[in-house]
Amino acid sequence: MMLAHSLAVPLMVTWGDYLWQQGRMRGLISSLREGSHGMGGWRVEAAERAWRELVQRGLREGEIVVSGAD
């Protein structure tokens, strides 16, 4: 997971679907359609506080869990 290399927030691969969905809903992940010259891509905000809060909320609400080594 490339995001895990960009933040000091510990992330688990198993959280990928949750992080993608929540990141898109909160504007932390956006499409690079405009000006991409036919090459798609995604912009991911390295807003550490926002990602930390998203992870904390997911853990608190049981959307994601800490499991064995990832």
VOKERO-151908 format. One record per residue: residue number from 0; x negated, y, z negated of N, C-alpha, C, CB in turn. Coordinates in nm, 3 decimals. Glycine has a CB too. Layout:
<tibas>
TIBA/NUM/X/Y/Z/X/Y/Z/X/Y/Z/X/Y/Z
...
</tibas>
This chain:
<tibas>
TIBA/0/-0.086/-0.117/0.000/0.000/0.000/0.000/-0.090/0.123/0.000/0.097/0.000/-0.123
TIBA/1/-0.086/0.197/0.109/-0.173/0.313/0.126/-0.148/0.421/0.021/-0.155/0.370/0.264
TIBA/2/-0.024/0.438/-0.019/0.009/0.539/-0.119/-0.067/0.515/-0.249/0.159/0.541/-0.146
TIBA/3/-0.087/0.390/-0.285/-0.158/0.357/-0.409/-0.302/0.409/-0.406/-0.158/0.206/-0.431
TIBA/4/-0.359/0.425/-0.288/-0.496/0.476/-0.275/-0.500/0.628/-0.281/-0.558/0.427/-0.145
TIBA/5/-0.386/0.692/-0.269/-0.380/0.838/-0.266/-0.342/0.901/-0.399/-0.282/0.881/-0.162
TIBA/6/-0.291/0.821/-0.491/-0.243/0.874/-0.618/-0.310/0.804/-0.736/-0.092/0.859/-0.628
TIBA/7/-0.313/0.872/-0.849/-0.363/0.810/-0.972/-0.253/0.730/-1.041/-0.420/0.917/-1.067
TIBA/8/-0.131/0.741/-0.991/-0.017/0.668/-1.046/-0.032/0.521/-1.005/0.120/0.728/-0.996
TIBA/9/-0.031/0.428/-1.101/-0.042/0.287/-1.063/0.085/0.239/-0.993/-0.069/0.200/-1.187
TIBA/10/0.068/0.176/-0.876/0.181/0.127/-0.797/0.161/-0.021/-0.768/0.195/0.207/-0.665
TIBA/11/0.271/-0.093/-0.758/0.267/-0.235/-0.725/0.328/-0.256/-0.586/0.341/-0.319/-0.831
TIBA/12/0.272/-0.348/-0.511/0.321/-0.378/-0.377/0.469/-0.414/-0.380/0.240/-0.492/-0.314
TIBA/13/0.513/-0.484/-0.482/0.653/-0.527/-0.493/0.750/-0.409/-0.507/0.670/-0.621/-0.611
TIBA/14/0.701/-0.292/-0.535/0.785/-0.173/-0.547/0.805/-0.103/-0.412/0.725/-0.075/-0.647
TIBA/15/0.746/-0.155/-0.306/0.746/-0.089/-0.176/0.882/-0.046/-0.126/0.686/-0.178/-0.077
TIBA/16/0.980/-0.135/-0.128/1.114/-0.100/-0.079/1.175/0.013/-0.160/1.206/-0.222/-0.082
TIBA/17/1.163/0.004/-0.292/1.217/0.108/-0.380/1.148/0.242/-0.353/1.200/0.067/-0.529
TIBA/18/1.016/0.241/-0.347/0.941/0.365/-0.326/0.974/0.426/-0.189/0.790/0.340/-0.337
TIBA/19/0.987/0.342/-0.088/1.021/0.393/0.046/1.159/0.458/0.044/1.017/0.278/0.151
TIBA/20/1.257/0.388/-0.008/1.394/0.440/-0.010/1.403/0.569/-0.092/1.490/0.334/-0.067
TIBA/21/1.350/0.567/-0.212/1.358/0.684/-0.299/1.272/0.799/-0.246/1.314/0.647/-0.440
TIBA/22/1.157/0.766/-0.190/1.071/0.870/-0.132/1.139/0.939/-0.015/0.940/0.810/-0.086
TIBA/23/1.209/0.863/0.069/1.282/0.923/0.181/1.396/1.010/0.130/1.337/0.814/0.274
TIBA/24/1.470/0.960/0.031/1.584/1.036/-0.023/1.539/1.166/-0.089/1.660/0.951/-0.123
TIBA/25/1.422/1.169/-0.146/1.373/1.286/-0.218/1.280/1.376/-0.136/1.302/1.242/-0.342
TIBA/26/1.266/1.344/-0.008/1.184/1.427/0.080/1.034/1.408/0.061/1.219/1.570/0.058
TIBA/27/0.994/1.303/-0.008/0.852/1.275/-0.025/0.794/1.202/0.095/0.829/1.193/-0.152
TIBA/28/0.881/1.142/0.176/0.842/1.074/0.299/0.932/1.129/0.410/0.855/0.917/0.285
TIBA/29/0.870/1.178/0.517/0.948/1.234/0.627/0.889/1.190/0.761/0.953/1.389/0.618
TIBA/30/0.974/1.184/0.859/0.935/1.142/0.993/0.856/1.252/1.063/1.059/1.105/1.075
TIBA/31/0.761/1.212/1.145/0.682/1.307/1.224/0.727/1.307/1.370/0.533/1.273/1.216
TIBA/32/0.855/1.302/1.394/0.908/1.296/1.531/0.871/1.419/1.612/1.059/1.282/1.528
TIBA/33/0.889/1.537/1.553/0.863/1.661/1.626/0.713/1.679/1.648/0.920/1.782/1.551
TIBA/34/0.676/1.706/1.770/0.536/1.731/1.802/0.446/1.609/1.795/0.484/1.834/1.711
TIBA/35/0.507/1.490/1.794/0.425/1.369/1.782/0.383/1.313/1.919/0.501/1.262/1.704
TIBA/36/0.428/1.377/2.028/0.391/1.337/2.163/0.418/1.189/2.189/0.243/1.367/2.187
TIBA/37/0.535/1.143/2.144/0.576/1.005/2.168/0.516/0.904/2.071/0.539/0.967/2.305
TIBA/38/0.432/0.949/1.982/0.372/0.860/1.882/0.442/0.884/1.749/0.217/0.884/1.869
TIBA/39/0.514/0.784/1.701/0.585/0.799/1.576/0.490/0.797/1.458/0.688/0.690/1.560
TIBA/40/0.538/0.841/1.347/0.457/0.839/1.226/0.536/0.893/1.108/0.329/0.922/1.246
TIBA/41/0.475/0.888/0.993/0.539/0.934/0.871/0.445/1.023/0.792/0.583/0.815/0.786
TIBA/42/0.502/1.124/0.732/0.427/1.212/0.643/0.465/1.175/0.501/0.455/1.365/0.674
TIBA/43/0.366/1.149/0.418/0.391/1.115/0.278/0.327/1.222/0.191/0.334/0.973/0.243
TIBA/44/0.410/1.288/0.113/0.361/1.390/0.021/0.283/1.325/-0.093/0.479/1.475/-0.034
TIBA/45/0.166/1.375/-0.120/0.086/1.324/-0.232/0.116/1.406/-0.357/-0.067/1.328/-0.198
TIBA/46/0.244/1.420/-0.386/0.291/1.496/-0.502/0.294/1.402/-0.622/0.434/1.559/-0.476
TIBA/47/0.180/1.395/-0.690/0.164/1.294/-0.795/0.272/1.300/-0.902/0.029/1.311/-0.859
TIBA/48/0.308/1.419/-0.944/0.410/1.431/-1.049/0.544/1.374/-1.003/0.428/1.580/-1.089
TIBA/49/0.582/1.404/-0.879/0.709/1.355/-0.825/0.708/1.202/-0.816/0.736/1.416/-0.687
TIBA/50/0.597/1.145/-0.769/0.588/0.999/-0.761/0.588/0.936/-0.900/0.461/0.958/-0.685
TIBA/51/0.519/0.998/-0.994/0.517/0.946/-1.132/0.657/0.943/-1.190/0.424/1.031/-1.221
TIBA/52/0.732/1.053/-1.171/0.868/1.060/-1.222/0.957/0.956/-1.154/0.926/1.200/-1.201
TIBA/53/0.936/0.934/-1.025/1.014/0.835/-0.952/0.987/0.695/-1.007/0.981/0.841/-0.801
TIBA/54/0.860/0.662/-1.033/0.824/0.532/-1.089/0.881/0.517/-1.230/0.670/0.515/-1.092
TIBA/55/0.867/0.620/-1.312/0.919/0.614/-1.449/1.070/0.591/-1.448/0.886/0.743/-1.525
TIBA/56/1.140/0.661/-1.361/1.286/0.644/-1.351/1.320/0.502/-1.307/1.346/0.748/-1.252
TIBA/57/1.249/0.452/-1.207/1.273/0.317/-1.159/1.251/0.212/-1.267/1.185/0.287/-1.041
TIBA/58/1.147/0.228/-1.346/1.120/0.135/-1.455/1.227/0.145/-1.563/0.981/0.162/-1.515
TIBA/59/1.261/0.268/-1.597/1.361/0.291/-1.702/1.498/0.233/-1.665/1.375/0.441/-1.730
TIBA/60/1.535/0.247/-1.538/1.666/0.201/-1.492/1.665/0.056/-1.442/1.716/0.292/-1.383
TIBA/61/1.550/-0.010/-1.449/1.540/-0.148/-1.408/1.538/-0.173/-1.258/1.652/-0.222/-1.465
TIBA/62/1.518/-0.067/-1.181/1.511/-0.081/-1.034/1.381/-0.148/-0.992/1.523/0.057/-0.966
TIBA/63/1.275/-0.126/-1.069/1.146/-0.189/-1.046/1.096/-0.243/-1.180/1.044/-0.089/-0.983
TIBA/64/1.012/-0.344/-1.174/0.958/-0.404/-1.296/0.808/-0.427/-1.279/1.031/-0.538/-1.329
TIBA/65/0.739/-0.430/-1.391/0.597/-0.465/-1.391/0.589/-0.616/-1.410/0.517/-0.387/-1.504
TIBA/66/0.527/-0.682/-1.312/0.515/-0.826/-1.318/0.366/-0.862/-1.317/0.591/-0.893/-1.201
TIBA/67/0.336/-0.988/-1.293/0.199/-1.036/-1.291/0.112/-0.960/-1.192/0.195/-1.182/-1.259
TIBA/68/-0.010/-1.003/-1.176/-0.105/-0.935/-1.086/-0.043/-0.920/-0.949/-0.238/-1.012/-1.076
TIBA/69/-0.064/-0.805/-0.889/-0.005/-0.771/-0.761/-0.110/-0.761/-0.655/0.072/-0.641/-0.771
</tibas>
